[in-house]
Amino acid sequence: MKKLFALLLLLKLTYNNAQSKGFNANEDQFLTKLDSVSNGIVEPGYAIYINDYKVTEEDKEWLALAGKGDFISIKVLSKKEAMAKFGADGEKGAVLLTPFTDELLDMKYYNGITNMFVLGKMVDMMAAKQIGANPVFVVDGKPLRGDSIVTIVNALKEEEISRLTVLKKKAAFSIYGIRALPGVILIFTKEYEEKHQKK
């Protein structure tokens, strides 16, 4: 357990979020900042959207961990604007967040996945609303980006995989920031686990 925690901490340090100008969410808890930014424009209980995704009460637990660089813009919508865009969900106003986008996690890198075992698991996870179409893949502790997504995922054989699981949202967001919005899939190979159990 200590080794897993150390590995996750190391991943967090080596996979830092890109920095952006403007809103600095690190100054305070992110949701408190949203309340102060939107004060007087929206009513308590306002809706929060990340692009067109409505943030649920459960999501607010991990959204509170947002940091500098996770969002490139924050737009506060009046009740009238929010209702025009989101219907009844905008009746108390809304805050629209535009997240930082990692180009190396673009859908073009996922379209080449042909590994039927992994694709089957992804379909099940999407049906259960655990992931989106372009989750972060972490294979044996290494996050994949760009061409390595296709190369490494397609090279995996079902019989070589020990575990394939979804990282819980709060943990995923604390490590990978906004990149974790579509979910994080952890894949451990039998070889990797055997090697690390001996240590």
DRENPA-3360 file (N, C-alpha, C; in nm, 2 decimals, always signed):
BEGIN
1 = MKKLFALL = +0.08/-0.12/+0.00/+0.00/+0.00/+0.00/+0.09/+0.13/+0.00 ~ +0.20/+0.12/+0.08/+0.29/+0.24/+0.09/+0.35/+0.26/-0.05 ~ +0.39/+0.15/-0.12/+0.45/+0.16/-0.25/+0.35/+0.22/-0.35 ~ +0.23/+0.18/-0.34/+0.13/+0.24/-0.43/+0.11/+0.39/-0.41 ~ +0.10/+0.43/-0.28/+0.09/+0.57/-0.25/+0.21/+0.65/-0.30 ~ +0.33/+0.59/-0.28/+0.45/+0.66/-0.32/+0.45/+0.67/-0.47 ~ +0.41/+0.57/-0.54/+0.40/+0.57/-0.69/+0.30/+0.68/-0.74 ~ +0.19/+0.69/-0.67/+0.09/+0.79/-0.71/+0.14/+0.93/-0.68;
9 = LLLKLTYN = +0.21/+0.95/-0.57/+0.27/+1.08/-0.54/+0.37/+1.11/-0.64 ~ +0.46/+1.02/-0.68/+0.56/+1.04/-0.79/+0.49/+1.08/-0.92 ~ +0.38/+1.01/-0.95/+0.31/+1.04/-1.08/+0.26/+1.19/-1.07 ~ +0.21/+1.23/-0.96/+0.15/+1.36/-0.94/+0.26/+1.46/-0.97 ~ +0.38/+1.44/-0.91/+0.49/+1.53/-0.93/+0.55/+1.54/-1.07 ~ +0.54/+1.43/-1.14/+0.60/+1.43/-1.28/+0.50/+1.46/-1.38 ~ +0.38/+1.47/-1.35/+0.27/+1.49/-1.45/+0.20/+1.61/-1.42 ~ +0.27/+1.72/-1.40/+0.21/+1.85/-1.35/+0.12/+1.91/-1.46;
17 = NAQSKGFN = +0.02/+1.98/-1.41/-0.07/+2.05/-1.50/+0.00/+2.17/-1.57 ~ -0.04/+2.19/-1.69/+0.01/+2.31/-1.77/-0.04/+2.44/-1.69 ~ +0.04/+2.54/-1.69/+0.00/+2.67/-1.63/-0.08/+2.75/-1.72 ~ -0.18/+2.83/-1.67/-0.25/+2.92/-1.75/-0.26/+3.05/-1.68 ~ -0.29/+3.16/-1.75/-0.31/+3.29/-1.70/-0.45/+3.30/-1.64 ~ -0.47/+3.40/-1.56/-0.61/+3.44/-1.51/-0.64/+3.38/-1.38 ~ -0.75/+3.32/-1.37/-0.80/+3.27/-1.24/-0.71/+3.17/-1.17 ~ -0.67/+3.20/-1.05/-0.58/+3.12/-0.98/-0.65/+3.04/-0.87;
25 = ANEDQFLT = -0.68/+2.91/-0.90/-0.76/+2.83/-0.81/-0.68/+2.79/-0.69 ~ -0.55/+2.80/-0.69/-0.47/+2.75/-0.58/-0.48/+2.85/-0.46 ~ -0.53/+2.97/-0.48/-0.53/+3.06/-0.37/-0.63/+3.01/-0.26 ~ -0.72/+2.94/-0.29/-0.83/+2.89/-0.20/-0.90/+2.77/-0.26 ~ -0.99/+2.72/-0.18/-1.06/+2.61/-0.24/-1.14/+2.65/-0.36 ~ -1.13/+2.57/-0.47/-1.19/+2.62/-0.59/-1.34/+2.66/-0.59 ~ -1.42/+2.58/-0.52/-1.56/+2.61/-0.51/-1.59/+2.74/-0.44 ~ -1.51/+2.77/-0.33/-1.52/+2.89/-0.26/-1.49/+3.01/-0.35;
33 = KLDSVSNG = -1.39/+2.99/-0.44/-1.35/+3.10/-0.54/-1.47/+3.12/-0.64 ~ -1.53/+3.01/-0.68/-1.64/+3.02/-0.78/-1.75/+3.10/-0.71 ~ -1.78/+3.07/-0.59/-1.89/+3.15/-0.52/-1.86/+3.30/-0.51 ~ -1.73/+3.33/-0.48/-1.70/+3.47/-0.48/-1.70/+3.54/-0.61 ~ -1.66/+3.47/-0.72/-1.65/+3.53/-0.85/-1.79/+3.55/-0.90 ~ -1.89/+3.46/-0.87/-2.02/+3.47/-0.92/-2.12/+3.54/-0.83 ~ -2.08/+3.59/-0.72/-2.16/+3.65/-0.62/-2.24/+3.77/-0.68 ~ -2.37/+3.77/-0.66/-2.45/+3.88/-0.72/-2.50/+3.85/-0.86;
41 = IVEPGYAI = -2.45/+3.76/-0.92/-2.50/+3.73/-1.06/-2.58/+3.60/-1.06 ~ -2.55/+3.51/-0.98/-2.62/+3.38/-0.97/-2.68/+3.37/-0.83 ~ -2.78/+3.28/-0.82/-2.84/+3.25/-0.69/-2.77/+3.12/-0.63 ~ -2.78/+3.10/-0.49/-2.73/+2.98/-0.43/-2.79/+2.86/-0.50 ~ -2.71/+2.76/-0.52/-2.76/+2.64/-0.59/-2.74/+2.65/-0.74 ~ -2.67/+2.74/-0.79/-2.64/+2.76/-0.93/-2.58/+2.64/-0.99 ~ -2.60/+2.62/-1.12/-2.54/+2.51/-1.20/-2.40/+2.54/-1.23 ~ -2.32/+2.43/-1.23/-2.18/+2.44/-1.28/-2.16/+2.35/-1.40;
49 = YINDYKVT = -2.11/+2.40/-1.51/-2.09/+2.32/-1.63/-1.94/+2.32/-1.67 ~ -1.89/+2.21/-1.71/-1.76/+2.20/-1.77/-1.79/+2.17/-1.91 ~ -1.77/+2.26/-2.00/-1.82/+2.26/-2.14/-1.97/+2.23/-2.13 ~ -2.02/+2.12/-2.18/-2.16/+2.09/-2.17/-2.19/+1.98/-2.07 ~ -2.10/+1.95/-1.99/-2.12/+1.85/-1.88/-2.16/+1.92/-1.75 ~ -2.28/+1.88/-1.70/-2.33/+1.94/-1.58/-2.26/+1.87/-1.46 ~ -2.20/+1.95/-1.37/-2.13/+1.89/-1.26/-2.23/+1.85/-1.15 ~ -2.22/+1.73/-1.11/-2.31/+1.68/-1.00/-2.26/+1.71/-0.86;
57 = EEDKEWLA = -2.35/+1.69/-0.76/-2.30/+1.71/-0.63/-2.18/+1.62/-0.59 ~ -2.18/+1.50/-0.64/-2.07/+1.41/-0.62/-1.94/+1.46/-0.68 ~ -1.96/+1.52/-0.80/-1.84/+1.57/-0.87/-1.78/+1.69/-0.80 ~ -1.86/+1.76/-0.72/-1.80/+1.88/-0.65/-1.69/+1.84/-0.55 ~ -1.70/+1.72/-0.51/-1.59/+1.67/-0.41/-1.45/+1.67/-0.48 ~ -1.45/+1.63/-0.61/-1.32/+1.63/-0.67/-1.29/+1.77/-0.74 ~ -1.40/+1.84/-0.77/-1.38/+1.97/-0.84/-1.32/+2.07/-0.74 ~ -1.35/+2.05/-0.61/-1.29/+2.13/-0.50/-1.13/+2.13/-0.51;
65 = LAGKGDFI = -1.08/+2.02/-0.57/-0.93/+2.00/-0.57/-0.87/+2.07/-0.69 ~ -0.95/+2.14/-0.78/-0.90/+2.20/-0.90/-0.79/+2.30/-0.87 ~ -0.70/+2.31/-0.96/-0.58/+2.39/-0.94/-0.55/+2.48/-1.06 ~ -0.45/+2.56/-1.04/-0.41/+2.65/-1.14/-0.38/+2.57/-1.27 ~ -0.43/+2.62/-1.38/-0.40/+2.55/-1.51/-0.51/+2.45/-1.55 ~ -0.60/+2.42/-1.46/-0.71/+2.32/-1.49/-0.81/+2.38/-1.58 ~ -0.84/+2.51/-1.57/-0.94/+2.58/-1.65/-0.88/+2.70/-1.71 ~ -0.91/+2.72/-1.84/-0.85/+2.84/-1.91/-0.95/+2.95/-1.91;
73 = SIKVLSKK = -1.08/+2.93/-1.88/-1.17/+3.04/-1.86/-1.29/+3.00/-1.77 ~ -1.34/+3.10/-1.70/-1.46/+3.08/-1.62/-1.55/+3.19/-1.65 ~ -1.67/+3.15/-1.69/-1.77/+3.25/-1.74/-1.90/+3.24/-1.65 ~ -1.94/+3.35/-1.59/-2.06/+3.34/-1.50/-2.18/+3.39/-1.59 ~ -2.28/+3.30/-1.60/-2.40/+3.33/-1.68/-2.51/+3.37/-1.59 ~ -2.58/+3.48/-1.63/-2.70/+3.53/-1.55/-2.81/+3.42/-1.57 ~ -2.91/+3.44/-1.49/-3.02/+3.34/-1.50/-3.08/+3.34/-1.64 ~ -3.09/+3.45/-1.70/-3.15/+3.46/-1.84/-3.05/+3.39/-1.94;
81 = EAMAKFGA = -2.92/+3.41/-1.93/-2.83/+3.35/-2.02/-2.82/+3.20/-1.99 ~ -2.82/+3.16/-1.87/-2.81/+3.02/-1.83/-2.93/+2.94/-1.88 ~ -3.05/+3.00/-1.86/-3.17/+2.93/-1.91/-3.18/+2.92/-2.06 ~ -3.12/+3.02/-2.13/-3.12/+3.01/-2.28/-3.03/+2.90/-2.32 ~ -2.92/+2.88/-2.25/-2.82/+2.78/-2.29/-2.85/+2.64/-2.23 ~ -2.90/+2.63/-2.10/-2.92/+2.50/-2.04/-3.06/+2.47/-2.00 ~ -3.16/+2.55/-2.03/-3.30/+2.53/-2.00/-3.32/+2.54/-1.85 ~ -3.41/+2.46/-1.79/-3.44/+2.47/-1.65/-3.33/+2.45/-1.56;
89 = DGEKGAVL = -3.22/+2.39/-1.60/-3.10/+2.37/-1.52/-3.03/+2.50/-1.49 ~ -3.06/+2.60/-1.57/-3.00/+2.73/-1.55/-3.09/+2.83/-1.48 ~ -3.19/+2.79/-1.41/-3.29/+2.88/-1.35/-3.23/+2.96/-1.24 ~ -3.12/+2.92/-1.18/-3.05/+3.00/-1.07/-2.92/+3.06/-1.12 ~ -2.90/+3.06/-1.25/-2.77/+3.10/-1.31/-2.68/+2.99/-1.33 ~ -2.56/+3.01/-1.38/-2.47/+2.90/-1.40/-2.33/+2.96/-1.42 ~ -2.23/+2.87/-1.39/-2.09/+2.90/-1.41/-2.04/+2.80/-1.52 ~ -1.99/+2.85/-1.62/-1.94/+2.77/-1.73/-1.78/+2.77/-1.73;
97 = LTPFTDEL = -1.73/+2.65/-1.71/-1.58/+2.63/-1.70/-1.53/+2.57/-1.83 ~ -1.43/+2.63/-1.88/-1.36/+2.58/-2.00/-1.23/+2.52/-1.96 ~ -1.22/+2.38/-1.96/-1.10/+2.32/-1.91/-0.98/+2.33/-2.01 ~ -0.86/+2.32/-1.94/-0.74/+2.30/-2.02/-0.75/+2.17/-2.10 ~ -0.70/+2.17/-2.22/-0.71/+2.05/-2.31/-0.57/+2.01/-2.34 ~ -0.54/+1.88/-2.31/-0.41/+1.82/-2.34/-0.42/+1.77/-2.48 ~ -0.35/+1.83/-2.57/-0.36/+1.78/-2.72/-0.31/+1.64/-2.73 ~ -0.23/+1.59/-2.64/-0.18/+1.45/-2.65/-0.28/+1.35/-2.59;
105 = LDMKYYNG = -0.40/+1.40/-2.56/-0.51/+1.31/-2.52/-0.63/+1.33/-2.61 ~ -0.60/+1.38/-2.73/-0.70/+1.40/-2.83/-0.76/+1.27/-2.87 ~ -0.89/+1.27/-2.92/-0.95/+1.15/-2.97/-0.88/+1.08/-3.08 ~ -0.80/+1.16/-3.16/-0.73/+1.09/-3.27/-0.64/+0.98/-3.22 ~ -0.59/+0.99/-3.09/-0.50/+0.89/-3.04/-0.58/+0.77/-2.99 ~ -0.71/+0.78/-2.97/-0.79/+0.67/-2.92/-0.86/+0.60/-3.03 ~ -0.88/+0.66/-3.14/-0.94/+0.60/-3.26/-0.86/+0.48/-3.31 ~ -0.73/+0.48/-3.28/-0.65/+0.37/-3.34/-0.65/+0.24/-3.24;
113 = ITNMFVLG = -0.72/+0.25/-3.13/-0.71/+0.13/-3.04/-0.79/+0.02/-3.10 ~ -0.73/-0.09/-3.11/-0.79/-0.21/-3.17/-0.79/-0.33/-3.08 ~ -0.74/-0.31/-2.96/-0.73/-0.42/-2.86/-0.87/-0.45/-2.81 ~ -0.93/-0.56/-2.85/-1.07/-0.59/-2.83/-1.10/-0.61/-2.68 ~ -1.00/-0.67/-2.60/-1.02/-0.68/-2.46/-1.04/-0.55/-2.39 ~ -0.94/-0.46/-2.42/-0.95/-0.32/-2.36/-1.07/-0.24/-2.41 ~ -1.10/-0.25/-2.54/-1.22/-0.18/-2.59/-1.35/-0.23/-2.53 ~ -1.36/-0.37/-2.50/-1.47/-0.42/-2.44/-1.49/-0.37/-2.30;
121 = KMVDMMAA = -1.38/-0.36/-2.22/-1.38/-0.30/-2.09/-1.42/-0.16/-2.09 ~ -1.37/-0.08/-2.19/-1.40/+0.06/-2.20/-1.55/+0.08/-2.23 ~ -1.61/+0.00/-2.32/-1.75/+0.00/-2.35/-1.83/-0.02/-2.22 ~ -1.79/-0.12/-2.14/-1.86/-0.15/-2.01/-1.85/-0.03/-1.92 ~ -1.73/+0.03/-1.91/-1.71/+0.14/-1.82/-1.78/+0.27/-1.87 ~ -1.79/+0.29/-2.00/-1.87/+0.40/-2.05/-2.02/+0.38/-2.02 ~ -2.07/+0.26/-2.04/-2.21/+0.23/-2.01/-2.24/+0.26/-1.86 ~ -2.14/+0.23/-1.78/-2.16/+0.25/-1.63/-2.13/+0.40/-1.59;
129 = KQIGANPV = -2.10/+0.48/-1.70/-2.07/+0.63/-1.68/-1.95/+0.65/-1.59 ~ -1.85/+0.55/-1.59/-1.73/+0.57/-1.52/-1.62/+0.64/-1.59 ~ -1.63/+0.64/-1.73/-1.53/+0.70/-1.81/-1.60/+0.77/-1.93 ~ -1.52/+0.86/-2.00/-1.56/+0.91/-2.12/-1.49/+0.84/-2.23 ~ -1.49/+0.89/-2.35/-1.43/+0.83/-2.47/-1.28/+0.83/-2.47 ~ -1.22/+0.93/-2.40/-1.07/+0.94/-2.40/-1.01/+0.95/-2.26 ~ -1.02/+0.84/-2.18/-0.97/+0.84/-2.05/-0.81/+0.84/-2.05 ~ -0.75/+0.88/-1.94/-0.61/+0.87/-1.93/-0.58/+0.72/-1.90;
137 = FVVDGKPL = -0.49/+0.66/-1.98/-0.45/+0.52/-1.95/-0.32/+0.53/-1.87 ~ -0.31/+0.45/-1.77/-0.19/+0.44/-1.69/-0.16/+0.29/-1.69 ~ -0.05/+0.25/-1.76/-0.01/+0.11/-1.77/+0.12/+0.09/-1.69 ~ +0.11/+0.01/-1.59/+0.22/-0.02/-1.50/+0.28/+0.10/-1.44 ~ +0.19/+0.20/-1.40/+0.23/+0.32/-1.34/+0.27/+0.43/-1.43 ~ +0.27/+0.41/-1.56/+0.31/+0.51/-1.65/+0.19/+0.57/-1.73 ~ +0.16/+0.70/-1.72/+0.05/+0.76/-1.79/+0.09/+0.76/-1.94 ~ -0.01/+0.73/-2.02/+0.02/+0.73/-2.17/-0.04/+0.86/-2.23;
145 = RGDSIVTI = +0.04/+0.91/-2.33/-0.01/+1.03/-2.40/+0.04/+1.01/-2.55 ~ -0.04/+1.07/-2.64/+0.00/+1.07/-2.78/+0.00/+0.93/-2.84 ~ +0.10/+0.91/-2.92/+0.11/+0.78/-2.99/+0.13/+0.66/-2.90 ~ +0.18/+0.68/-2.78/+0.20/+0.57/-2.69/+0.07/+0.51/-2.65 ~ -0.04/+0.58/-2.66/-0.17/+0.53/-2.62/-0.20/+0.41/-2.71 ~ -0.19/+0.43/-2.84/-0.22/+0.32/-2.94/-0.12/+0.21/-2.93 ~ +0.01/+0.25/-2.93/+0.12/+0.15/-2.93/+0.11/+0.06/-2.82 ~ +0.11/+0.11/-2.70/+0.11/+0.03/-2.57/-0.02/-0.04/-2.55;
153 = VNALKEEE = -0.13/+0.02/-2.56/-0.26/-0.04/-2.54/-0.28/-0.16/-2.64 ~ -0.25/-0.14/-2.76/-0.27/-0.24/-2.86/-0.18/-0.36/-2.84 ~ -0.06/-0.34/-2.78/+0.04/-0.44/-2.76/+0.00/-0.53/-2.64 ~ -0.09/-0.49/-2.56/-0.13/-0.57/-2.44/-0.21/-0.69/-2.48 ~ -0.18/-0.80/-2.42/-0.25/-0.92/-2.44/-0.34/-0.95/-2.32 ~ -0.46/-1.00/-2.34/-0.55/-1.02/-2.23/-0.49/-1.11/-2.12 ~ -0.42/-1.21/-2.16/-0.36/-1.30/-2.06/-0.24/-1.24/-1.98 ~ -0.19/-1.13/-2.03/-0.08/-1.06/-1.96/-0.13/-0.96/-1.86;
161 = ISRLTVLK = -0.26/-0.93/-1.87/-0.31/-0.82/-1.78/-0.36/-0.89/-1.65 ~ -0.31/-0.83/-1.54/-0.35/-0.88/-1.40/-0.47/-0.80/-1.36 ~ -0.47/-0.67/-1.37/-0.59/-0.59/-1.33/-0.61/-0.47/-1.43 ~ -0.74/-0.44/-1.45/-0.78/-0.32/-1.53/-0.89/-0.26/-1.45 ~ -0.87/-0.14/-1.40/-0.97/-0.08/-1.31/-0.98/+0.07/-1.34 ~ -1.08/+0.13/-1.29/-1.10/+0.28/-1.30/-1.05/+0.34/-1.17 ~ -0.97/+0.44/-1.17/-0.93/+0.51/-1.06/-1.04/+0.60/-1.01 ~ -1.07/+0.60/-0.88/-1.18/+0.68/-0.83/-1.16/+0.83/-0.86;
169 = KKAAFSIY = -1.27/+0.90/-0.89/-1.26/+1.04/-0.94/-1.18/+1.13/-0.86 ~ -1.20/+1.13/-0.73/-1.12/+1.23/-0.64/-0.97/+1.20/-0.65 ~ -0.93/+1.07/-0.64/-0.79/+1.04/-0.65/-0.74/+1.07/-0.79 ~ -0.82/+1.04/-0.89/-0.78/+1.07/-1.03/-0.75/+1.22/-1.05 ~ -0.84/+1.30/-1.00/-0.83/+1.44/-1.02/-0.72/+1.50/-0.94 ~ -0.69/+1.45/-0.82/-0.58/+1.50/-0.74/-0.45/+1.47/-0.81 ~ -0.44/+1.36/-0.88/-0.31/+1.33/-0.95/-0.30/+1.39/-1.09 ~ -0.40/+1.38/-1.17/-0.39/+1.42/-1.31/-0.47/+1.55/-1.34;
177 = GIRALPGV = -0.53/+1.61/-1.24/-0.60/+1.74/-1.27/-0.71/+1.72/-1.37 ~ -0.74/+1.82/-1.45/-0.85/+1.82/-1.53/-0.84/+1.71/-1.64 ~ -0.72/+1.66/-1.67/-0.71/+1.55/-1.76/-0.79/+1.43/-1.72 ~ -0.82/+1.42/-1.59/-0.89/+1.30/-1.54/-1.04/+1.32/-1.56 ~ -1.09/+1.43/-1.62/-1.23/+1.45/-1.64/-1.30/+1.33/-1.71 ~ -1.24/+1.27/-1.82/-1.30/+1.16/-1.88/-1.26/+1.03/-1.81 ~ -1.20/+1.03/-1.70/-1.17/+0.91/-1.62/-1.02/+0.87/-1.64 ~ -0.98/+0.78/-1.55/-0.84/+0.73/-1.55/-0.85/+0.57/-1.54;
185 = ILIFTKEY = -0.80/+0.50/-1.64/-0.79/+0.36/-1.64/-0.66/+0.31/-1.60 ~ -0.65/+0.23/-1.49/-0.52/+0.17/-1.44/-0.52/+0.03/-1.50 ~ -0.40/+0.00/-1.56/-0.38/-0.13/-1.61/-0.25/-0.18/-1.55 ~ -0.25/-0.30/-1.49/-0.13/-0.36/-1.43/-0.11/-0.49/-1.50 ~ +0.01/-0.51/-1.55/+0.04/-0.64/-1.61/+0.09/-0.74/-1.50 ~ +0.07/-0.87/-1.53/+0.12/-0.97/-1.43/+0.27/-0.96/-1.41 ~ +0.34/-0.94/-1.51/+0.49/-0.92/-1.50/+0.53/-0.81/-1.40 ~ +0.46/-0.69/-1.42/+0.48/-0.58/-1.34/+0.45/-0.61/-1.19;
193 = EEKHQKK = +0.34/-0.67/-1.17/+0.29/-0.70/-1.03/+0.38/-0.80/-0.96 ~ +0.42/-0.90/-1.04/+0.51/-1.00/-0.98/+0.65/-0.94/-0.94 ~ +0.70/-0.85/-1.03/+0.83/-0.79/-1.00/+0.82/-0.70/-0.88 ~ +0.70/-0.63/-0.86/+0.69/-0.53/-0.75/+0.65/-0.60/-0.62 ~ +0.59/-0.72/-0.63/+0.56/-0.79/-0.50/+0.68/-0.85/-0.44 ~ +0.79/-0.87/-0.51/+0.91/-0.93/-0.46/+0.99/-0.83/-0.38 ~ +0.97/-0.70/-0.41/+1.04/-0.59/-0.35/+0.99/-0.56/-0.21;
% end
